[in-house]
Amino acid sequence: MSEEQRRTPPGPGPGPRPGGFGGPGMMTMPGQKAKNFKGTLGRLLRYLKPYRWKLSVVFLTAALSTVFSIVSPKLLGHATTTIFEGFMGKVKGVPGATFDFAAVWQIVLVLIGLYLFSALFAYIQQFLMAGIAQKVVYTLRKEVNEKLARLPLKYFDGRTHGEVMSRVVNDVDTISSTLQQSLTQMITSVITLIGVIIMMLTISPLMTLIVLVTIPLSFVVIKQVASRSMPHFKGQQQALGALNGHVEEMYTGHKIVKAFGREKRAMEKFDAINEKLYESGWKAQFISGIMMPLMMFVGNIGYVLVCVVGGVLVTRGSIAIGDVQAFIQYAQQFSQPITQAANIANIIQSTLVSAERVFEILDESEESEDAVSRAGATGVEGHVRFEHVSFGYKEGETLIQDMNIDVKPGMTVAIVGPTGAGKTTLVNLLMRFYEIQGGTITIDGQDIRSMPRGELRSQFGMVLQDTWLFNGTIRENIAYGRAGASEAEIAQAARAAHVDHFVRTLPDGYETILNEEASNISQGQKQLLTIARAFLADPAILILDEATSSVDTRTELLIQKAMEGLMEGRTSFVIAHRLSTIRDADLILVMNQGTVIEQGNHEQLLEKGGFYADLYNSQFSQAQQVG
């Protein structure tokens, strides 16, 4: 798989547990742990510091909302006791015995008030917390986005796009949902647990002890079931990852699969992985599903004991019947905060893993400090010099050593050599995507390291073999070359690139929307649009990567003609793949293993009979054989 997937802890979450109480119910399986729990937690909490007063209000409203809901069963118990005492008085024929409906209605009104206040405080709590969470995530996203803009190219070269996207999108979303929901749930769970224990103790310490005794038994059940289901949950996640990877590969490469007739093999592989997922999945769910009946069994034992002991205490007059009713409600509530706290602790652990991954981006080494913009910088002539340049992607491994090149303004320089020779590296150094380790690179006599990167790169125009067009109109894609370009300038650039006629034949013309990967136009048309973009940018120096190998002859001629027009009067660096296309270049740099081993024009290099001559003659002989 090309993309890291964010895993949620496997296993079902807590749910209502009818007919029982006592221990924590079903808990999710433990997820991945943070490498530095305290450090990451402290750093994440610092993002909440500007909102500490709002957080105080959130905690207060959460506490009040929870306290009001805890008091309610006790009041309901009083109402039950009042009705029961009136009923028993009438049964026993006590003179003047009657139902005290006034007291009951008074309790009902108080309960309604408590429920309303509880709901109001819960609303305020959620409203404030949603705002805090979104502001924190907004700040985090902004910092990450700004950081990505400052990271050097080597950071992205060393990671898949999917990995970076997973950290920027999925991990930040995980932090957002946890801040918005889990923090307040943790507060209410703790307050509920403490409050319920206090209320139960005020009713009957003996019955409270019975409820507490069931907790160790519940944890024994959880541990036994979790230990047996964990391997199957792990297998389920592994099989799910393999299945997702297989589906992604088959979908992105479906043309190749069909072209080679491998549909049957792809389906067989899918079936094999799907079978593993099924086996692991049903075992994991079945074993973990046993936990609920076992927890209900433990809870029902406690329920029976509470009812029996409560009944005995009522007959002895030690406790009111309404208090028994209230106690049963508290006992049923008792398991919920434990379950929630356990699950939230697991979620927070997973969230800190996500936060750690985001902070790793924020802690990455940035590009070296940018130079100050030159005051009154004049136009660029395009005189480029490499003087004793040395460079290596890894420390201690030199790829380019003592490179010397002198390119006069307006020259066309072709860079040739086998794959891995260092052609693209030379371009990366010229545009400061990577910093050289020794020597100097100058443009018009000025060291490029003394120029702001934005100012330096604005002097270059690029037309690469891998065309890049974004999801938008053709006009917007061409206008990407220069901000604020007029309609006339865009059309003029399109005409210069020999693409204007084609665009005008489309039903929507320049307003035609290019879909994802611009699959609604041909490869050659894409290339012409990128050339039009470069024309509009009007750069002093061009970097061209030949891209005519996958187009028809007519389109190839158009592209070559457009490129010739673009190169006219500009210093141009051409990464050449077919040597027949660069015979007219002013200077040809022959690279091998990171070093310029030969340089000169076409005739000079052929006369030398060296590496270039061998390359050219081998390509020429191959072309004759094909012909």
C-alpha positions in Angstrom: 0.0 0.0 0.0 1.2 3.5 -0.8 -0.6 5.2 2.0 -0.4 4.7 5.7 -3.8 3.9 7.2 -4.9 5.2 10.5 -6.3 2.3 12.5 -9.0 2.7 15.1 -8.8 0.3 18.0 -10.6 -2.9 17.0 -13.5 -4.4 18.8 -17.0 -3.1 19.6 -17.4 -0.1 21.9 -19.5 0.1 25.0 -23.2 -0.2 24.7 -26.3 -0.4 26.9 -26.3 -3.3 29.2 -29.8 -4.2 30.0 -30.6 -6.2 33.1 -27.2 -5.9 34.7 -24.7 -3.7 36.4 -21.5 -4.1 38.3 -18.2 -4.0 36.3 -17.0 -2.2 33.3 -18.7 -3.5 30.1 -17.1 -4.2 26.8 -13.8 -2.2 26.3 -11.9 -1.7 23.1 -8.6 -3.4 22.6 -5.5 -1.5 23.4 -4.1 0.5 20.4 -0.6 1.7 19.5 1.2 3.6 22.2 3.0 6.9 22.0 6.8 6.8 22.2 6.9 9.8 24.6 3.5 9.9 26.3 4.2 12.7 28.8 6.1 14.9 26.4 3.5 14.6 23.6 0.7 15.2 26.1 2.3 18.3 27.5 3.0 19.7 24.0 -0.6 19.1 22.9 -2.0 20.7 26.1 0.1 23.8 25.3 -2.2 24.4 22.3 -5.1 24.6 24.8 -3.4 27.1 27.0 -4.8 30.2 25.3 -8.3 28.9 25.9 -7.8 28.1 29.6 -10.6 30.3 30.8 -13.1 28.8 28.4 -11.9 25.4 29.4 -12.6 26.3 33.0 -16.1 27.1 32.0 -16.4 23.9 30.1 -15.2 21.8 33.1 -17.6 23.7 35.4 -20.6 23.2 33.1 -19.7 19.5 32.6 -19.5 19.1 36.3 -22.8 20.8 37.0 -24.6 18.9 34.2 -23.3 15.6 35.6 -24.1 16.5 39.2 -27.7 17.4 38.3 -28.2 14.1 36.5 -26.7 12.2 39.5 -29.2 13.8 42.0 -32.2 12.8 39.9 -32.5 9.1 41.0 -32.4 10.1 44.7 -35.3 12.5 44.1 -37.2 9.8 42.2 -36.7 7.6 45.1 -38.3 10.1 47.4 -41.3 10.3 45.1 -41.6 6.5 45.2 -41.3 6.4 49.0 -44.0 9.1 49.4 -46.4 7.2 47.1 -45.6 3.9 48.8 -46.1 5.3 52.3 -49.5 6.7 51.3 -50.5 3.4 49.8 -49.4 1.4 52.8 -51.2 3.8 55.2 -54.5 3.2 53.3 -53.9 -0.6 53.3 -53.3 -0.6 57.0 -56.3 1.7 57.6 -54.2 4.4 59.3 -56.5 7.4 60.1 -55.9 10.4 57.9 -53.6 8.3 55.6 -53.6 9.8 52.0 -51.4 10.2 49.0 -49.3 13.3 49.2 -49.7 14.3 45.6 -48.5 17.8 46.3 -45.1 16.5 47.5 -44.9 14.2 44.5 -45.7 17.0 42.0 -43.1 19.2 43.8 -40.5 16.5 43.3 -41.5 16.1 39.6 -41.2 19.9 39.0 -37.8 19.9 40.7 -36.7 17.0 38.5 -37.9 18.8 35.4 -35.9 21.8 36.5 -32.8 19.7 37.1 -33.1 18.0 33.7 -33.5 21.3 32.0 -30.4 22.8 33.8 -28.5 19.6 33.0 -29.3 19.9 29.3 -28.5 23.6 29.3 -25.1 23.1 30.9 -24.4 20.2 28.5 -25.3 22.4 25.5 -22.9 25.2 26.8 -20.2 22.7 27.4 -20.4 21.2 23.9 -20.7 24.7 22.3 -17.6 26.0 23.9 -15.6 22.8 23.5 -16.4 22.6 19.8 -15.1 26.1 19.3 -11.9 25.4 21.3 -11.3 22.1 19.5 -11.7 23.7 16.0 -9.5 26.7 16.9 -6.7 24.4 18.2 -6.9 22.2 15.0 -7.1 25.3 12.9 -3.8 26.5 14.5 -2.3 23.0 14.1 -3.2 22.7 10.4 -1.9 26.2 9.7 1.5 25.4 11.4 1.7 22.1 9.5 0.9 23.7 6.2 3.5 26.5 6.8 6.0 23.9 7.9 5.5 21.8 4.7 6.3 25.0 2.7 9.6 25.4 4.5 10.7 21.7 4.3 13.4 20.9 1.8 12.7 18.7 -1.2 14.7 15.8 0.4 11.9 15.4 3.0 9.3 14.7 0.3 11.7 12.5 -1.7 12.2 10.2 1.3 8.5 9.7 2.0 5.4 8.6 0.0 2.7 11.2 -0.6 0.3 8.9 1.2 2.4 9.0 4.4 2.6 12.8 4.4 -1.2 13.1 3.6 -2.1 10.7 6.4 -0.3 12.8 8.9 -1.6 16.1 7.7 -5.3 15.0 7.3 -6.1 11.8 9.2 -3.9 12.4 12.3 -5.1 16.0 12.7 -8.7 14.9 12.4 -8.1 12.3 15.1 -6.8 15.1 17.4 -9.9 17.2 16.5 -12.4 14.6 17.4 -10.7 13.7 20.6 -10.5 17.3 21.8 -14.1 17.9 21.0 -15.6 14.7 22.5 -13.2 12.6 24.6 -12.0 15.3 27.0 -15.4 16.3 28.2 -16.5 12.7 28.3 -13.5 11.9 30.6 -14.5 14.7 33.0 -18.2 13.6 33.1 -17.1 9.9 33.6 -14.9 10.7 36.5 -17.5 13.0 38.2 -20.2 10.5 37.5 -18.2 7.7 39.1 -17.3 9.6 42.2 -20.8 11.0 42.5 -22.5 7.7 42.1 -20.3 6.0 44.7 -21.0 8.9 47.2 -24.8 8.6 46.6 -24.7 4.8 47.0 -22.8 5.2 50.2 -25.4 7.7 51.6 -28.1 5.1 50.9 -26.4 1.9 52.0 -22.7 1.1 52.6 -23.5 -2.6 52.7 -25.2 -2.6 49.2 -22.3 -0.4 47.9 -19.8 -3.0 49.0 -21.8 -5.7 47.1 -21.5 -3.6 43.9 -17.8 -2.9 44.4 -17.0 -6.6 45.0 -18.2 -7.4 41.4 -15.5 -5.1 39.9 -12.5 -7.5 40.3 -14.6 -10.3 38.8 -15.5 -8.1 35.9 -11.8 -7.3 35.2 -11.0 -11.0 35.3 -13.6 -11.6 32.6 -12.3 -8.8 30.5 -8.6 -9.9 30.8 -9.4 -13.5 29.9 -11.6 -12.6 26.9 -9.2 -9.8 25.7 -6.1 -12.0 25.8 -7.9 -14.6 23.6 -9.4 -12.2 21.1 -6.4 -9.9 20.7 -4.4 -12.2 18.3 -7.5 -12.5 16.1 -8.0 -8.7 16.1 -4.4 -8.3 15.1 -4.9 -10.8 12.3 -8.0 -9.0 11.2 -6.2 -5.6 10.9 -3.3 -7.2 9.0 -5.7 -8.9 6.6 -7.7 -5.7 6.2 -4.5 -3.8 5.4 -3.5 -6.4 2.8 -6.9 -6.4 1.3 -6.9 -2.6 1.0 -3.5 -2.6 -0.6 -4.5 -5.3 -3.1 -7.7 -3.4 -4.1 -5.8 -0.1 -4.4 -3.1 -1.8 -6.6 -5.7 -3.5 -8.8 -7.8 -0.3 -9.2 -4.9 2.0 -10.0 -3.4 -0.6 -12.4 -6.7 -2.0 -13.8 -5.6 -1.3 -17.4 -2.4 -3.3 -17.0 -4.3 -6.1 -15.3 -6.8 -6.3 -18.2 -4.1 -5.9 -20.8 -2.2 -8.9 -19.5 -5.3 -11.0 -18.8 -4.6 -11.3 -15.0 -8.2 -10.7 -13.8 -8.6 -14.3 -12.7 -5.3 -14.2 -10.7 -6.2 -10.9 -9.1 -9.6 -12.3 -8.1 -8.0 -15.4 -6.7 -5.6 -13.3 -4.6 -8.5 -11.2 -3.4 -10.4 -14.3 -2.4 -7.4 -15.7 -0.5 -6.9 -12.4 1.5 -10.7 -12.1 2.0 -10.8 -15.6 3.4 -8.1 -14.7 5.9 -10.0 -11.6 6.9 -13.2 -13.6 7.3 -11.5 -16.2 9.5 -9.8 -13.6 11.7 -12.9 -11.4 11.8 -15.5 -13.9 12.9 -13.2 -15.4 15.6 -12.3 -11.9 16.9 -16.0 -10.8 17.0 -17.2 -14.1 18.4 -14.7 -14.3 21.2 -15.1 -10.6 22.1 -18.8 -11.0 21.9 -18.7 -13.5 24.7 -17.7 -10.7 27.0 -21.2 -9.0 27.0 -23.1 -12.1 28.2 -20.4 -12.8 30.8 -20.6 -9.2 32.0 -24.3 -9.4 32.2 -24.1 -12.6 34.2 -21.7 -10.9 36.7 -24.0 -7.8 36.8 -27.1 -9.9 37.3 -25.5 -11.7 40.3 -24.9 -8.3 41.9 -28.4 -7.2 40.9 -30.0 -10.2 42.7 -27.8 -9.6 45.8 -28.7 -5.9 45.9 -32.4 -6.7 45.5 -32.4 -9.4 48.2 -30.3 -7.3 50.7 -32.4 -4.2 49.9 -35.6 -6.0 50.4 -34.4 -7.3 53.8 -33.3 -3.8 54.8 -36.7 -2.4 53.8 -38.6 -5.0 55.9 -36.4 -4.1 58.9 -37.1 -0.4 58.4 -33.4 0.3 57.9 -34.0 1.8 54.4 -36.9 3.3 52.5 -38.2 1.5 49.4 -37.5 4.5 47.2 -33.9 4.4 48.3 -33.7 0.8 47.0 -35.1 2.0 43.7 -32.5 4.9 43.6 -29.7 2.5 44.5 -30.5 0.1 41.7 -30.4 3.1 39.2 -27.1 4.2 40.6 -25.7 0.7 40.4 -26.8 0.5 36.7 -25.1 3.8 36.1 -21.9 2.7 37.9 -20.5 0.6 35.1 -21.0 3.2 32.4 -18.3 5.8 33.6 -15.8 3.0 34.1 -16.4 1.7 30.6 -16.2 5.2 29.1 -13.1 6.1 31.0 -11.4 2.9 29.9 -12.3 3.5 26.3 -11.4 7.2 26.4 -8.0 6.4 27.9 -7.4 4.1 24.9 -8.6 6.8 22.5 -6.4 9.4 24.1 -3.4 6.9 23.7 -4.2 6.6 20.0 -4.6 10.4 19.7 -1.2 11.0 21.3 0.3 8.7 18.6 -1.4 10.9 16.0 -0.1 14.0 17.7 3.4 12.6 17.9 3.3 12.0 14.1 2.1 15.5 13.5 4.8 17.0 15.8 7.4 15.0 14.0 6.6 17.0 10.9 6.8 20.3 12.9 10.2 19.2 14.3 11.8 18.4 10.9 14.8 20.3 9.8 13.9 23.2 7.6 15.6 24.7 4.6 18.5 27.0 5.6 17.5 30.6 6.3 16.5 32.5 3.2 18.5 35.5 2.0 17.1 39.0 2.1 15.6 40.2 -1.2 17.9 42.4 -3.3 16.9 46.0 -3.4 16.2 47.2 -7.0 17.2 43.9 -8.6 17.6 44.2 -12.4 16.6 41.9 -15.2 18.3 38.5 -15.5 20.5 37.8 -18.5 20.9 34.1 -17.8 24.7 33.7 -17.3 25.0 30.5 -15.3 28.3 29.1 -13.8 29.1 26.0 -11.7 32.5 26.5 -10.1 34.1 23.5 -8.3 30.7 22.3 -7.2 30.4 19.2 -5.0 27.3 17.5 -3.7 26.0 14.3 -2.1 22.5 13.3 -1.1 23.9 11.5 2.0 26.5 12.7 4.3 29.9 11.1 3.4 28.7 10.0 0.0 29.7 12.4 -2.8 27.7 12.2 -6.0 29.0 15.3 -7.8 32.6 16.4 -7.3 34.5 19.5 -8.7 31.8 20.2 -11.4 32.7 23.2 -13.6 30.3 24.6 -16.2 30.0 28.0 -17.9 26.8 28.7 -19.7 26.6 32.1 -21.5 23.2 34.0 -21.8 20.9 32.6 -24.5 22.8 29.3 -24.8 21.0 25.9 -25.1 22.6 23.3 -22.9 21.7 19.7 -23.3 22.3 17.3 -20.4 22.7 13.7 -21.4 23.8 10.5 -19.8 22.4 7.1 -18.6 19.8 6.7 -15.9 21.1 7.8 -12.5 23.9 9.8 -14.0 22.9 13.0 -12.1 21.0 14.9 -14.8 18.0 15.8 -12.5 20.4 16.4 -9.6 22.0 19.2 -11.5 18.7 20.9 -12.0 17.8 20.4 -8.3 21.0 22.2 -7.4 20.4 25.0 -9.8 17.0 25.8 -8.3 18.2 25.2 -4.7 15.9 22.3 -4.0 19.1 20.9 -2.5 22.1 22.8 -1.1 25.6 22.2 -2.5 28.3 21.1 -0.1 31.1 22.9 -1.8 31.9 25.4 -4.5 29.5 28.0 -5.9 26.7 28.3 -8.4 26.2 31.8 -9.8 23.6 33.5 -12.0 24.9 36.7 -13.6 27.8 36.6 -11.2 25.7 36.4 -8.0 25.9 33.3 -5.8 22.4 31.7 -5.7 22.7 31.2 -2.0 22.7 35.0 -1.5 19.3 35.1 -3.3 15.9 34.5 -1.7 14.6 31.1 -3.0 11.3 32.6 -4.3 13.2 35.2 -6.2 15.7 32.6 -7.6 13.0 30.2 -8.7 10.9 32.9 -10.3 13.7 33.3 -12.9 13.1 29.7 -14.1 10.4 28.1 -16.2 10.0 24.3 -16.2 8.4 22.0 -18.7 8.8 18.5 -17.4 8.2 15.0 -18.8 5.6 14.4 -16.1 3.0 17.1 -16.9 1.2 18.6 -13.9 -2.3 20.1 -14.4 -4.7 20.7 -11.6 -8.4 20.2 -11.4 -9.7 23.5 -12.9 -10.3 25.3 -16.2 -7.8 25.4 -19.0 -7.6 29.2 -18.5 -6.7 28.7 -14.8 -4.0 26.1 -15.7 -2.3 28.4 -18.2 -2.7 31.4 -15.8 -0.8 29.5 -13.1 2.3 30.7 -14.9 1.8 34.3 -13.8 -0.6 35.8 -11.3 -2.9 38.5 -12.6 -2.4 37.7 -16.3 -5.0 39.2 -18.6 -7.2 37.2 -21.0 -5.2 38.6 -24.0 -1.9 37.4 -22.4 -3.3 33.9 -21.7 -4.5 33.6 -25.3 -1.2 34.9 -26.7 0.7 32.3 -24.6 -1.7 29.6 -25.9 -1.1 30.7 -29.5 2.7 30.7 -29.0 2.4 27.1 -27.7 0.3 26.1 -30.7 -2.6 25.0 -28.4 -5.0 27.9 -29.0 -6.8 26.3 -32.0 -7.3 23.0 -30.1 -8.7 24.8 -27.0 -11.2 26.8 -29.1 -12.5 23.6 -30.8 -13.7 22.4 -27.3 -17.3 23.1 -26.4 -16.4 25.3 -23.5 -13.1 26.6 -24.9 -10.9 28.0 -22.2 -13.5 27.3 -19.6 -13.2 23.5 -20.2 -12.8 21.8 -16.8 -9.8 19.5 -16.7 -10.8 16.5 -14.5 -8.5 14.6 -12.1 -5.2 13.7 -13.9 -6.6 15.7 -16.9 -7.7 12.4 -18.5 -10.1 14.2 -20.8 -7.3 15.5 -23.0 -4.3 13.7 -24.6 -0.8 13.6 -23.3 0.5 15.8 -26.1 -2.2 18.4 -25.4 -1.3 18.4 -21.7 2.4 19.1 -22.7 1.4 22.0 -24.9 -0.6 23.5 -22.1 2.4 23.3 -19.8 4.5 25.0 -22.5 1.8 27.7 -22.7 2.1 28.2 -19.0 5.8 28.6 -19.3 5.4 31.2 -22.1 3.1 33.2 -19.9 5.6 33.1 -17.0 8.2 34.6 -19.4 11.3 33.2 -17.5 14.9 34.1 -18.1 16.1 30.5 -17.8 14.3 27.4 -19.0 14.5 23.8 -17.8 13.1 21.3 -20.3 12.6 17.6 -20.0 12.0 16.0 -23.4 8.5 14.5 -23.3 7.7 13.6 -26.9 8.3 9.8 -26.7 4.6 8.9 -25.9 2.9 11.1 -28.6 2.1 10.8 -32.2 4.4 12.3 -34.9 2.2 15.3 -35.6 1.9 16.3 -31.9 5.6 15.7 -31.5 6.4 18.2 -34.2 4.0 20.7 -32.6 5.7 20.3 -29.2 9.2 20.6 -30.7 8.1 23.8 -32.5 6.5 25.2 -29.4 9.7 24.4 -27.4 11.9 26.0 -30.0 9.8 29.2 -29.8 9.9 29.1 -26.0 13.7 28.6 -25.9 14.4 31.5 -28.3 16.5 34.2 -26.6 16.6 32.3 -23.3 19.2 30.3 -21.5 17.9 26.7 -21.7 18.8 23.5 -19.9 17.4 20.5 -21.8 17.5 17.0 -20.1 17.8 14.9 -23.2 16.7 11.3 -23.6 17.0 11.0 -27.4 20.3 12.4 -28.6 19.0 13.0 -32.1 16.9 15.9 -30.7 19.8 17.9 -29.3 22.3 17.9 -32.1 21.9 21.7 -32.5 22.5 22.5 -28.8 25.3 25.1 -28.1 26.7 22.9 -25.3 26.2 19.3 -24.5 27.1 18.1 -21.0 27.7 14.3 -20.8 27.2 13.1 -17.3 28.0 9.7 -15.7 27.9 8.8 -12.0 27.3 12.4 -11.0 30.2 13.9 -12.9 30.4 15.8 -16.2 32.8 13.6 -18.1 32.6 15.4 -21.5 31.3 18.7 -22.7 31.2 20.4 -26.1 28.9 20.6 -29.1 27.6 17.6 -31.1 30.4 17.6 -33.7 33.2 18.1 -31.1 31.9 15.2 -29.0 31.6 12.8 -32.0 35.2 13.7 -33.0 36.4 12.7 -29.5 35.0 9.2 -30.0 34.3 8.9 -26.3 31.3 8.2 -24.1 28.9 10.5 -26.0 29.9 9.0 -29.4 29.2 5.5 -28.0 25.8 6.6 -26.7 24.9 8.4 -29.9 26.0 5.6 -32.2 24.2 2.9 -30.2 20.9 5.0 -30.4 21.4 5.7 -34.1 22.0 2.0 -34.9 18.9 1.0 -32.8 16.8 3.5 -34.8 18.1 2.1 -38.1 17.2 -1.5 -36.9 13.7 -0.3 -35.9 13.3 1.5 -39.2 
